[in-house]
């Protein structure tokens, strides 16, 4: 029997949901889970999965010549340059979807970046999924449902934010506790996990650091999402080591495992 992970709202998530196909099991692998992983261990980026919006000076996502496989994107030395990277809209909170990645940014000054789930890329060239100017969260154009880790040096407080929006409502979340801040050129593991009601838990390096009730609408299709924005005239580089996304299959009375 799976042990429950206890948080203030996400007490319905079990080990299988949080760990995907790596969860402990007996017998055959858990066919009740849908699982995707990209460790970038190939010569050519998976263009069938990843799409990009780099029309405002951002650099196309490319594979990097690095141990263990990485992918990078960058922004040029122009204020408000943006690069957004996103996968297909195949994931739903109602199926307890989970996003996990390991990433770093080469510097944490004059920069904004985000990782998690979003329904779409922002339709405005100089915007990403959210900004946190004066610590007030604002969603980008086209963003109706999303839940992401966000770091934004245009904010008053330079720490990680949890940011979410449900059905084009008022953005929820806020700045995380003291000390929860990225370090320059240092990898972190970030995870956003939903239960079927759309409640979101935010995990950093294996620790639940924030939770947002009813973060997204459970029936809205979500995409795995990354974004990088330059907040001054200095280039910035985002490096992604791996991405994992998984969810339960939507069971019916006719499904047999």
C-alpha positions in Angstrom: 0.0 0.0 0.0 1.5 3.3 -1.0 2.3 5.8 1.7 0.6 9.2 1.5 2.7 12.3 1.3 1.3 14.8 3.8 1.2 18.5 3.1 -1.3 21.0 4.2 -3.6 20.4 1.2 -2.1 17.6 -0.9 -2.7 14.7 1.4 -4.2 12.7 -1.4 -0.9 12.3 -3.4 0.7 8.9 -3.0 4.2 7.7 -4.0 3.0 6.5 -7.4 1.7 9.9 -8.3 4.8 11.7 -7.1 7.4 9.4 -8.6 5.7 8.3 -11.8 7.0 5.1 -13.4 9.8 4.9 -10.8 7.4 4.2 -8.0 7.8 0.9 -6.2 5.8 -1.9 -7.8 5.4 -5.7 -7.9 5.1 -7.5 -11.2 4.6 -5.6 -14.5 5.2 -1.8 -14.7 2.3 0.4 -13.7 0.2 0.7 -16.9 -2.2 3.0 -15.0 0.4 5.8 -15.4 1.2 7.9 -18.5 4.8 8.9 -18.4 7.2 11.1 -20.5 10.8 11.8 -19.9 13.4 13.8 -21.9 17.0 13.5 -20.7 18.3 15.1 -24.0 20.5 12.1 -24.7 20.2 12.3 -28.4 21.8 14.1 -31.4 18.7 16.0 -32.4 16.2 17.7 -30.2 12.7 16.2 -30.2 10.9 18.7 -32.4 7.8 16.6 -32.3 7.4 17.3 -28.6 9.0 20.7 -27.9 7.7 24.0 -29.5 9.1 27.4 -29.0 8.1 31.1 -29.0 11.3 33.1 -29.4 10.0 36.0 -31.5 11.3 38.7 -29.2 15.0 38.0 -29.2 15.1 34.6 -27.5 17.4 31.8 -28.8 16.0 28.5 -30.0 16.2 25.6 -27.6 19.3 23.5 -28.6 21.1 20.4 -27.3 24.3 21.3 -25.4 27.5 19.3 -25.5 27.5 18.4 -21.9 27.8 15.3 -19.7 24.4 13.5 -19.1 22.7 15.5 -21.9 21.3 19.0 -21.5 19.3 21.5 -23.5 19.8 25.3 -23.4 17.9 28.4 -24.4 19.1 32.0 -24.0 18.0 35.6 -24.3 20.1 38.3 -25.9 21.4 41.5 -24.3 18.2 43.4 -24.9 15.7 44.3 -22.2 12.5 42.1 -22.3 14.0 39.5 -24.6 11.9 36.3 -24.1 12.2 32.6 -24.9 9.3 30.2 -24.1 9.6 26.4 -24.5 6.5 24.2 -24.2 5.3 20.7 -24.8 1.9 19.4 -26.1 -1.3 20.1 -24.2 -1.9 16.5 -23.0 -1.9 16.8 -19.2 -4.8 17.4 -16.8 -5.0 18.1 -13.1 -8.0 15.8 -12.9 -5.5 13.0 -13.7 -3.1 14.1 -11.0 -0.5 15.3 -13.5 3.1 16.0 -12.2 5.9 18.1 -13.8 9.5 17.7 -12.7 12.7 19.2 -14.1 16.3 19.9 -13.1 17.5 23.3 -14.3 19.8 26.3 -13.7 20.3 29.8 -15.0 23.8 31.2 -15.4 23.0 34.4 -13.3 20.2 35.4 -11.1 20.4 39.2 -11.6 18.2 41.1 -14.2 16.4 37.9 -15.1 13.0 36.2 -15.0 12.4 32.5 -15.5 9.7 30.0 -14.9 9.0 26.2 -15.0 5.9 24.1 -14.5 2.6 23.7 -16.3 0.8 26.3 -18.5 -2.1 26.0 -20.9 -0.2 28.0 -23.6 2.7 30.4 -24.3 2.1 34.1 -23.6 0.9 35.9 -26.7 2.8 39.1 -25.8 6.4 39.2 -27.0 7.8 40.8 -23.8 5.9 38.6 -21.4 6.2 35.1 -20.0 3.6 33.1 -18.1 3.7 35.4 -15.1 5.5 38.4 -13.9 5.9 39.5 -10.2 6.5 43.2 -10.4 6.3 44.7 -6.9 5.5 41.2 -5.7 2.1 41.3 -7.5 1.5 38.3 -9.9 0.2 39.1 -13.4 -0.5 36.5 -16.0 0.6 36.8 -19.6 -1.9 37.1 -22.4 -3.4 33.7 -23.4 -2.6 32.3 -20.0 -5.9 30.9 -18.5 -4.6 28.1 -16.3 -1.0 27.6 -15.1 1.0 26.6 -12.0 4.8 27.4 -12.1 7.8 28.2 -10.1 8.7 31.8 -10.9 11.8 33.9 -10.2 11.6 37.5 -11.3 14.2 40.2 -10.3 11.6 42.9 -11.2 9.8 41.7 -8.1 10.4 43.5 -4.8 11.5 40.2 -3.2 14.1 38.2 -5.1 13.0 34.7 -4.1 11.1 31.9 -5.7 7.4 32.5 -6.2 4.7 30.0 -6.6 2.3 31.3 -9.2 -1.0 29.9 -10.4 -4.2 30.9 -12.3 -7.5 29.1 -12.5 -9.8 29.7 -15.5 -8.5 33.2 -16.2 -9.2 34.2 -12.6 -7.0 36.3 -10.3 -3.5 34.9 -10.0 -2.8 33.0 -6.8 0.3 32.2 -4.8 3.2 34.4 -3.7 6.8 34.6 -2.6 8.2 31.6 -0.8 9.9 31.5 2.6 13.2 33.2 3.3 16.2 31.3 1.8 14.2 29.7 -1.0 16.1 31.4 -3.8 18.0 30.1 -6.8 21.8 30.4 -6.9 23.7 31.4 -10.1 24.7 28.4 -12.3 23.5 25.9 -9.7 21.0 23.1 -10.5 17.7 22.7 -8.7 15.0 20.0 -9.0 11.6 21.6 -9.3 8.3 19.7 -9.2 4.7 20.8 -9.5 2.1 18.1 -8.6 -1.7 18.2 -8.7 -4.4 16.2 -7.1 -7.7 15.6 -9.0 -9.3 18.8 -7.6 -6.6 21.0 -9.1 -4.8 21.7 -5.8 -1.0 22.2 -6.5 2.0 21.3 -4.4 5.4 22.9 -5.2 8.5 20.8 -4.4 12.0 22.1 -4.5 14.9 19.6 -4.2 12.4 17.1 -2.7 10.8 19.4 -0.2 7.3 20.8 -0.4 7.8 24.5 -0.2 4.4 25.9 -1.1 0.8 24.8 -1.9 -2.1 26.5 -3.7 -5.7 25.2 -3.4 -7.7 25.0 -6.7 -4.6 26.3 -8.6 -6.0 25.4 -12.0 -9.2 24.1 -13.5 -9.0 20.3 -13.4 -10.4 19.8 -17.0 -8.1 22.2 -18.8 -5.3 20.8 -20.9 -1.9 21.8 -19.7 1.6 21.8 -21.2 5.0 21.4 -19.6 6.5 24.9 -19.8 9.8 26.7 -19.4 10.5 30.4 -20.0 13.4 32.8 -19.8 13.3 36.6 -19.9 16.0 39.2 -19.7 15.2 42.1 -17.4 18.0 44.4 -18.6 20.6 44.6 -21.3 22.5 41.4 -20.3 22.2 38.0 -22.0 21.1 35.1 -19.8 21.3 31.3 -20.3 18.8 28.6 -19.1 20.1 25.0 -19.0 17.7 22.1 -18.5 19.2 18.7 -17.5 16.0 16.7 -17.7 12.2 16.9 -17.8 9.7 14.3 -16.5 5.9 14.6 -16.9 3.3 12.0 -15.8 -0.3 11.5 -14.8 -2.9 8.8 -14.1 -4.9 7.4 -16.9 -8.5 8.4 -16.8 -10.1 5.2 -15.7 -13.6 4.0 -16.7 -15.6 0.9 -16.1 -14.3 -0.5 -19.4 -10.6 -0.2 -18.6 -8.8 -3.4 -17.6 -5.1 -3.2 -16.5 
